[in-house]
Amino acid sequence: HEAVRQDAIRAITDRNPNAFQSKFRPDMSSLEAVHKLGCKCRKSACLKKYCECFNMGARCTDKCICIGCQN
C-alpha cells in the first residue's frame, strides 16, 4: 500500500507543488499566523471552528472575503 500512496502523492505534487504545504504562514510583525489566501466564511461571522482563521487563532485580514466578520 505504501508504494501506491507514494505514487499518488507524487502525482498530486506534480500537478501542484504546494499541495501539502500549510495554508498559514507566520507573521513576524504580530507573532501570529496569517492565512495565505483568506477565509470565505458566510454565516458563522468567523466565530466558530468552521472559520480556518479562527481555528488557527489568526485574525482575519484583507485577503479574507468573509461576510459579517467579527474576528
C-alpha positions, 0 to 999 in steps of 0.5 A: 500500500505504501508504494501506491500512496507514494505514487499518488502523492507524487502525482498530486505534487506534480500537478501542484507543488504546494499541495501539502504545504500549510495554508498559514504562514507566520507573521513576524510583525504580530507573532501570529499566523496569517492565512495565505489566501483568506477565509470565505466564511458566510454565516458563522461571522468567523466565530466558530471552528468552521472559520480556518482563521479562527481555528488557527487563532489568526485574525482575519485580514484583507485577503479574507472575503468573509461576510459579517466578520467579527474576528 
